[in-house]
Amino acid sequence: MLKPLRLKLTLLYLLVAMLLAGLVGFSAYSLLYYYFQNNNDGALKFKMASTFTTIGVGLPPDLLEAEQNWINIRTNENKSSEANETIEEPGEDHEEIATESTTGSVIPIIRSVYEGELTSIFIMPLDETGRLIFNPNPYVLPMNPDLSAVQSALTAGHDLRNSTLKDGTPVRLLTYNVPDASGYGLLQMGKPIDDQMRVLNQFVSGLLLVGAISILVLGFGSWWMAGRSLRATQNAWDMQQAFVANASHELRTPLTLMRASAEVAQRSTQPNPQQAALMTNIVEEVDHMSQLVDELLLLSRLDAHQLKLDIRPIQIAGLVAEIQRQFEPLMSAKQVTFLNQTTAGTVQADVTRLRQVLIILLDNALRHTPPGGTISVRSLVEGRNLRITVDDNGEGIAPEHLPHVFDRFYQADNARSKDQKGTGLGLSIAKSLVEIQAGQISITSQLGKGTSISITLPKQ
C-alpha cells in the first residue's frame, strides 16, 4: 500500500538532491566562466592602456584603473610566488620592466610569467569609419574589424563583447574611441578564447558524467531513505490490515448465528407483530453488517495485493443479461426500467470481480433513481479497449462531491432517506477492482438529471 508513497518520496528526495547538485554545478561553471572573462577583460584593458601610452594618448579613468588593478594583482601574485620558493634555480634570471602610468609612478612586474596572456592579443588601428589603417601585428589578422562594435564604441566611447574569428574561433573583443589628436579613429583588440571555451566544455562534460553517476547513487540512497522514513508507518499499516482481516473473519460467525436466530424467531408458531417487526429489523441490520464486513475484508486483500484474479475473455452482452435477470425483481418493485444496450464485445477480465463491479454500479444507480426512472447499460469499442457505461436519470451528484465519490466511506447523500443504507465503500471497491484488472473508471453527473459511470477494460 505504501509503495506508491515510497516512490513519490524517493522522487522528491532525488529531485531535491538533483536541484542542489545542479545549483552547485551551475555556480561552479559560472564562477569559472566569469573568472576567465574577467581575466580576458583585464588583459585587453591593460594592453589597450599600454597602446594608449605608446601612441602618446592620455588614459581614460577606466583604463587607468584597469591598468593599476592588473599591475597590483600580478605584483602581489609574483611576491606570493617568490615567498613560497625555498630554493631558487641557479642561473634563473627574470626580466624586470617598468610600466609608467600617467601619474609617472613606476611599478615593477615580471612580464615573462604573464607574457602569454598579452601576446595572444592582436591589435587593429581603425579610422572613424571602421576601416583598417595598417596591420601592426607580425601575422595576418585573423578577423576583419567588427563594424557593430565600432558603431557602439563611437556612441559610448568603448565596447566590450564576444565575437568570432574568420575560422569560427570565439574571441573577446575590446574597442575604444581614440581622441582625434592621436591620428587614429579607434583601436580594436581581440583575444582568442578557444582554449578557455574548450576547458569550459570539458568541465561541463565532467559535470554531466558526475551528474549521471550521482543520479544513480542518489536514486538508491533516496529509495533507502524513503523506506527507512516509512518503516514505522508501514509496520502500523500492516498491523491495521491484519487487525481488519482478523476482525472481519471473527465477526462472520457471530453475525451468521445472529441472523439464523432472528430467522428462527420470525418463524415462531405464534408471532407477535411487534416482535416480528423487531426480528425483521435485526435481520436487515445483520445483513448490513455482513456486507460491511465483507467489503472491509475485500479492501484489506486489495491493499495487501492478495486478491487472486482469473483473467479470461468475457462476453459483455451475456454477462449484463445475466445481471439484468438478477435485478429484474428489484427494478420492478421500484418501478424502474432497465435497458440493456450492450453490443457484442469481449473483454479481458475476471468474471467474478467484473460482475461485482457492475452489481455495485447498478445497485448505486437503483438506490438513487426515483420510481418511473430508467437505468441503462451500454458498451462501446474504443481502440484496444471496451467502455461499459451505466447511466441513470436519477437525482445526480453535486459538482463539489464528484472528486470524492471514490474515496472510502465518503457519502454524498448523508442527508437522504435513512432507508437508503450504504457503507460508503461500494464505489471505492469498484475503482480498486477495475484498476487491478488494468482498467479505468470515471464518473460524470448533473444534479437533478442523473449520473453516468464508465469503466474501460482491455478488449480481447
C-alpha distance (Angstrom), angle and dihedral (degrees) to the residues before:
residue distance angle dihedral
M1 . . .
L2 3.80 . .
K3 3.81 95.6 .
P4 3.83 93.1 92.7
L5 3.80 88.8 49.7
R6 3.79 90.6 48.4
L7 3.79 89.8 50.6
K8 3.80 91.5 50.4
L9 3.80 90.9 47.4
T10 3.81 90.1 49.0
L11 3.79 90.7 51.5
L12 3.80 89.8 48.6
Y13 3.82 92.7 51.1
L14 3.80 90.3 45.4
L15 3.80 92.4 48.4
V16 3.79 92.7 50.7
A17 3.82 91.3 47.6
M18 3.81 91.4 47.8
L19 3.80 91.4 49.4
L20 3.80 90.7 51.1
A21 3.80 91.8 46.3
G22 3.80 90.6 46.7
L23 3.80 90.6 49.6
V24 3.81 91.5 50.6
G25 3.82 91.9 46.6
F26 3.80 92.8 47.0
S27 3.80 90.9 48.1
A28 3.80 91.9 49.6
Y29 3.81 91.3 48.3
S30 3.81 91.6 47.6
L31 3.80 92.4 49.4
L32 3.80 91.7 49.5
Y33 3.81 92.2 45.3
Y34 3.80 94.0 49.8
Y35 3.80 91.4 43.6
F36 3.80 90.0 57.0
Q37 3.80 91.7 43.4
N38 3.81 94.5 49.1
N39 3.79 90.3 47.0
N40 3.81 91.1 50.7
D41 3.80 92.3 46.5
G42 3.79 90.9 49.3
A43 3.81 92.1 50.5
L44 3.81 92.0 47.7
K45 3.80 93.2 48.7
F46 3.82 91.8 46.5
K47 3.80 90.2 50.7
M48 3.80 90.1 46.6
A49 3.82 90.4 50.8
S50 3.81 90.7 49.5
T51 3.81 90.4 50.4
F52 3.81 91.5 48.4
T53 3.82 88.4 52.9
T54 3.81 91.4 47.3
I55 3.81 93.7 53.7
G56 3.78 90.8 43.9
V57 3.78 99.6 -110.5
G58 3.77 122.4 141.6
L59 3.78 115.6 -111.9
P60 3.79 119.3 -111.3
P61 3.83 113.4 -124.8
D62 3.80 93.1 -104.8
L63 3.82 93.3 52.3
L64 3.79 91.1 44.7
E65 3.79 90.2 53.1
A66 3.82 91.9 45.3
E67 3.83 91.0 50.5
Q68 3.78 92.2 49.6
N69 3.81 92.5 47.9
W70 3.80 91.9 48.4
I71 3.82 92.0 50.7
N72 3.81 93.9 44.9
I73 3.80 93.7 49.2
R74 3.80 93.9 47.5
T75 3.83 92.9 44.0
N76 3.81 91.6 51.4
E77 3.79 91.3 47.3
N78 3.80 91.4 50.6
K79 3.78 92.0 48.7
S80 3.80 90.1 49.7
S81 3.80 90.7 48.8
E82 3.79 92.9 49.9
A83 3.80 91.0 48.4
N84 3.79 90.2 55.2
E85 3.81 93.7 51.6
T86 3.80 111.5 94.6
I87 3.82 97.4 176.3
E88 3.81 122.7 33.9
E89 3.78 117.4 -150.7
P90 3.85 113.1 -112.4
G91 3.77 115.1 -107.3
E92 3.83 92.3 19.4
D93 3.76 109.8 147.1
H94 3.78 126.0 -176.6
E95 3.77 120.5 -158.4
E96 3.78 110.0 -131.8
I97 3.76 119.7 -159.7
A98 3.73 131.9 -175.7
T99 3.73 120.5 -132.0
E100 3.77 114.0 -161.2
S101 3.76 119.4 -153.4
T102 3.77 125.9 -158.1
T103 3.80 89.3 -89.2
G104 3.78 91.0 59.6
S105 3.80 95.5 -117.0
V106 3.79 116.8 143.7
I107 3.82 119.2 -145.0
P108 3.83 119.0 -178.9
I109 3.78 119.1 -136.7
I110 3.80 132.6 171.9
R111 3.81 103.1 -114.3
S112 3.82 95.9 -176.6
V113 3.79 92.2 69.5
Y114 3.83 95.1 54.0
E115 3.80 99.5 28.3
G116 3.83 91.4 111.0
E117 3.80 91.2 59.8
L118 3.81 91.2 59.0
T119 3.80 105.0 31.9
S120 3.82 91.9 62.9
I121 3.82 88.7 62.6
F122 3.81 116.1 97.8
I123 3.81 123.6 -158.7
M124 3.81 129.1 -142.3
P125 3.85 117.2 -170.6
L126 3.82 107.0 -155.4
D127 3.77 137.2 -173.1
E128 3.78 122.3 -128.1
T129 3.81 91.6 -84.9
G130 3.79 91.8 55.7
R131 3.82 94.7 -106.8
L132 3.82 117.8 143.7
I133 3.82 112.2 -106.9
F134 3.81 97.4 -167.3
N135 3.79 140.3 -32.4
P136 3.83 111.5 -106.7
N137 3.81 92.8 177.9
P138 3.83 122.6 98.3
Y139 3.81 90.2 -125.8
V140 3.77 140.1 48.3
L141 3.78 111.7 -76.4
P142 3.81 110.7 -102.7
M143 3.82 93.4 -145.3
N144 3.75 143.6 22.3
P145 3.81 120.0 -112.2
D146 3.79 112.8 -76.1
L147 3.80 102.6 -121.6
S148 3.83 94.8 -168.7
A149 3.80 88.8 57.0
V150 3.82 88.8 47.2
Q151 3.80 92.0 54.6
S152 3.81 91.2 47.8
A153 3.83 91.5 49.5
L154 3.80 92.1 49.0
T155 3.81 88.7 53.9
A156 3.81 101.9 39.4
G157 3.80 100.8 23.5
H158 3.80 95.2 -113.1
D159 3.81 141.4 22.1
L160 3.79 133.8 -155.2
R161 3.81 121.3 -171.3
N162 3.80 147.3 133.5
S163 3.79 117.7 -95.6
T164 3.81 139.0 158.1
L165 3.79 135.7 -109.7
K166 3.79 124.1 -127.2
D167 3.81 90.4 -90.1
G168 3.79 93.0 49.8
T169 3.81 96.4 -101.0
P170 3.83 112.1 148.7
V171 3.78 115.1 -114.5
R172 3.80 136.1 -175.5
L173 3.81 108.2 -130.7
L174 3.84 127.9 -159.1
T175 3.81 120.5 -173.1
Y176 3.83 125.7 -175.2
N177 3.77 131.4 -173.6
V178 3.83 107.9 -127.6
P179 3.85 123.1 -150.4
D180 3.82 114.3 -100.9
A181 3.82 93.3 -116.6
S182 3.81 91.0 69.6
G183 3.77 94.4 65.8
Y184 3.82 91.8 -121.0
G185 3.75 129.2 98.8
L186 3.79 98.5 -157.7
L187 3.79 141.9 -11.2
Q188 3.78 118.4 -139.2
M189 3.79 121.6 -171.7
G190 3.77 130.5 -176.6
K191 3.79 134.4 -166.1
P192 3.85 118.8 -166.0
I193 3.79 111.1 -128.7
D194 3.82 99.9 -175.4
D195 3.82 92.5 116.5
Q196 3.77 91.1 52.6
M197 3.81 92.5 46.6
R198 3.81 88.3 50.2
V199 3.81 89.4 53.4
L200 3.81 89.9 49.1
N201 3.80 91.8 49.4
Q202 3.79 90.9 49.4
F203 3.79 88.5 48.4
V204 3.82 90.6 52.7
S205 3.81 90.6 48.1
G206 3.78 89.4 51.7
L207 3.80 90.8 48.7
L208 3.80 91.1 51.4
L209 3.80 91.8 49.6
V210 3.79 92.6 47.3
G211 3.80 88.7 44.3
A212 3.81 92.9 53.8
I213 3.81 91.4 49.9
S214 3.80 90.4 44.5
I215 3.80 91.5 52.6
L216 3.80 90.5 56.3
V217 3.79 92.6 47.1
L218 3.79 92.8 43.6
G219 3.80 90.5 47.0
F220 3.80 92.5 57.6
G221 3.79 90.9 41.0
S222 3.80 92.4 49.4
W223 3.80 91.5 49.1
W224 3.81 90.2 51.4
M225 3.82 92.7 46.4
A226 3.81 91.9 48.0
G227 3.79 90.8 49.9
R228 3.77 91.6 49.2
S229 3.82 91.5 48.0
L230 3.81 91.7 51.4
R231 3.80 97.1 40.6
A232 3.81 94.9 97.8
T233 3.81 91.4 43.7
Q234 3.81 90.8 48.7
N235 3.79 91.5 51.0
A236 3.81 91.2 49.5
W237 3.81 90.2 47.6
D238 3.81 92.1 49.7
M239 3.80 90.5 49.9
Q240 3.81 90.6 49.4
Q241 3.80 92.0 49.6
A242 3.79 91.0 48.4
F243 3.80 90.3 50.0
V244 3.81 92.7 49.4
A245 3.79 91.8 48.5
N246 3.81 93.8 46.8
A247 3.79 93.3 43.9
S248 3.80 91.1 49.5
H249 3.77 91.0 52.4
E250 3.80 92.6 45.7
L251 3.81 92.9 49.1
R252 3.78 94.8 52.8
T253 3.82 95.4 72.6
P254 3.83 98.8 49.6
L255 3.81 90.8 43.9
T256 3.79 90.3 52.6
L257 3.81 90.9 49.7
M258 3.80 91.8 47.7
R259 3.77 91.7 52.3
A260 3.77 92.9 47.3
S261 3.81 91.4 49.2
A262 3.81 91.3 49.7
E263 3.79 92.1 49.7
V264 3.80 90.7 50.3
A265 3.78 89.7 51.2
Q266 3.81 89.6 49.8
R267 3.82 89.9 56.6
S268 3.78 92.2 55.1
T269 3.80 114.5 142.8
Q270 3.81 92.0 -125.5
P271 3.78 105.5 32.3
N272 3.77 118.7 -166.9
P273 3.84 110.0 -140.8
Q274 3.77 92.5 -135.7
Q275 3.79 92.7 47.3
A276 3.81 90.9 45.6
A277 3.79 89.7 55.0
L278 3.79 90.5 49.5
M279 3.81 91.6 49.5
T280 3.81 89.8 50.2
N281 3.80 90.1 52.6
I282 3.79 90.2 49.1
V283 3.81 92.0 52.1
E284 3.80 91.4 49.0
E285 3.79 93.5 48.8
V286 3.81 91.7 46.0
D287 3.81 88.8 52.0
H288 3.78 89.6 49.6
M289 3.80 91.5 49.8
S290 3.80 91.2 46.8
Q291 3.79 90.0 53.2
L292 3.78 90.8 49.8
V293 3.82 91.5 49.4
D294 3.81 91.5 49.6
E295 3.79 91.6 48.9
L296 3.80 92.8 48.6
L297 3.80 90.2 49.7
L298 3.81 90.6 49.6
L299 3.79 92.2 49.4
S300 3.79 89.8 49.0
R301 3.80 90.2 55.0
L302 3.80 91.7 45.7
D303 3.80 92.0 51.4
A304 3.79 91.3 47.9
H305 3.84 91.1 46.6
Q306 3.79 89.0 -125.4
L307 3.80 98.1 125.7
K308 3.79 109.9 114.1
L309 3.79 118.1 -144.4
D310 3.77 131.8 -158.8
I311 3.80 103.1 -153.9
R312 3.78 113.2 -163.5
P313 3.84 139.3 139.2
I314 3.84 112.8 -71.1
Q315 3.81 127.0 -168.5
I316 3.79 103.6 -133.8
A317 3.80 97.1 -159.2
G318 3.81 92.5 54.8
L319 3.81 93.4 45.9
V320 3.81 92.9 49.9
A321 3.83 91.2 47.0
E322 3.80 89.5 53.4
I323 3.81 92.0 50.0
Q324 3.82 89.2 46.2
R325 3.80 90.7 59.6
Q326 3.78 89.0 50.4
F327 3.83 92.5 52.1
E328 3.82 98.1 41.0
P329 3.84 95.2 92.6
L330 3.81 91.0 49.8
M331 3.79 92.9 45.5
S332 3.81 91.7 48.9
A333 3.79 92.7 48.1
K334 3.80 90.0 54.3
Q335 3.83 93.8 38.6
V336 3.82 92.6 -121.5
T337 3.80 121.5 147.0
F338 3.81 118.4 -129.9
L339 3.82 117.5 -153.5
N340 3.80 119.7 -167.5
Q341 3.81 104.4 -159.5
T342 3.78 98.0 160.9
T343 3.78 118.9 133.2
A344 3.77 130.7 -151.7
G345 3.78 109.3 -64.7
T346 3.78 140.1 134.5
V347 3.79 127.1 -143.5
Q348 3.79 133.2 -171.1
A349 3.80 106.2 -119.3
D350 3.78 147.3 113.4
V351 3.81 105.9 -83.3
T352 3.81 94.4 -148.2
R353 3.79 94.7 50.1
L354 3.81 94.1 41.4
R355 3.81 89.3 51.5
Q356 3.81 88.5 50.4
V357 3.80 91.2 51.7
L358 3.81 93.2 50.1
I359 3.81 91.8 46.8
I360 3.83 90.0 51.9
L361 3.80 91.5 50.5
L362 3.83 93.8 45.4
D363 3.79 92.7 45.7
N364 3.78 90.0 50.1
A365 3.81 90.9 49.4
L366 3.82 92.7 46.8
R367 3.80 93.4 51.7
H368 3.80 91.7 54.2
T369 3.81 101.0 38.7
P370 3.81 115.4 91.9
P371 3.84 123.4 -135.4
G372 3.78 111.0 -72.6
G373 3.79 91.8 30.2
T374 3.78 128.7 125.3
I375 3.80 133.6 -126.0
S376 3.79 119.9 -168.6
V377 3.78 136.2 -176.4
R378 3.80 118.1 -156.5
S379 3.79 135.7 170.7
L380 3.79 133.8 -151.5
V381 3.81 132.5 -175.6
E382 3.82 112.7 -127.3
G383 3.78 111.1 -177.6
R384 3.80 107.9 -71.0
N385 3.80 92.7 -7.8
L386 3.79 138.1 70.7
R387 3.80 119.4 -139.2
I388 3.81 118.1 -149.8
T389 3.80 115.4 -167.9
V390 3.80 129.9 -168.8
D391 3.82 112.1 -159.9
D392 3.78 131.0 -174.2
N393 3.79 134.8 175.0
G394 3.76 94.0 -142.4
E395 3.78 132.0 124.4
G396 3.81 96.1 -60.2
I397 3.80 129.7 -148.7
A398 3.80 127.6 -82.0
P399 3.84 114.4 -112.1
E400 3.81 93.3 -116.8
H401 3.81 90.6 59.7
L402 3.81 98.0 48.7
P403 3.86 97.1 82.6
H404 3.83 90.0 55.5
V405 3.81 104.8 41.7
F406 3.83 91.8 100.1
D407 3.81 92.9 50.9
R408 3.79 117.0 107.7
F409 3.81 116.9 -95.4
Y410 3.80 90.4 1.1
Q411 3.79 113.3 140.8
A412 3.78 121.7 -179.6
D413 3.82 90.3 -168.8
N414 3.80 102.4 60.3
A415 3.79 90.5 132.8
R416 3.81 95.2 50.0
S417 3.77 126.6 101.5
K418 3.75 116.1 -54.1
D419 3.78 87.5 -133.5
Q420 3.80 88.8 75.1
K421 3.77 97.2 75.4
G422 3.78 119.1 -172.4
T423 3.78 139.5 157.9
G424 3.78 98.3 -141.0
L425 3.81 89.5 -123.8
G426 3.80 102.3 92.6
L427 3.82 100.1 88.8
S428 3.80 91.2 38.7
I429 3.81 89.9 54.8
A430 3.80 91.1 45.0
K431 3.81 90.9 53.0
S432 3.81 92.8 49.4
L433 3.82 92.8 46.6
V434 3.81 91.9 49.8
E435 3.80 93.7 47.7
I436 3.82 95.4 50.3
Q437 3.81 86.7 55.6
A438 3.84 90.5 57.1
G439 3.80 91.8 -102.0
Q440 3.79 139.7 121.2
I441 3.79 133.9 -134.0
S442 3.81 129.6 -156.8
I443 3.79 138.1 173.0
T444 3.79 136.4 -151.9
S445 3.78 125.6 -178.6
Q446 3.78 143.4 168.8
L447 3.76 120.0 -156.1
G448 3.79 109.5 -110.3
K449 3.82 94.1 6.9
G450 3.78 105.5 69.1
T451 3.78 145.7 -100.1
S452 3.80 134.2 -87.5
I453 3.83 122.2 -161.4
S454 3.80 119.5 -174.2
I455 3.78 131.0 -168.6
T456 3.79 122.7 -166.2
L457 3.81 120.4 -156.4
P458 3.81 133.2 173.1
K459 3.79 111.3 -92.9
Q460 3.77 122.1 -138.6
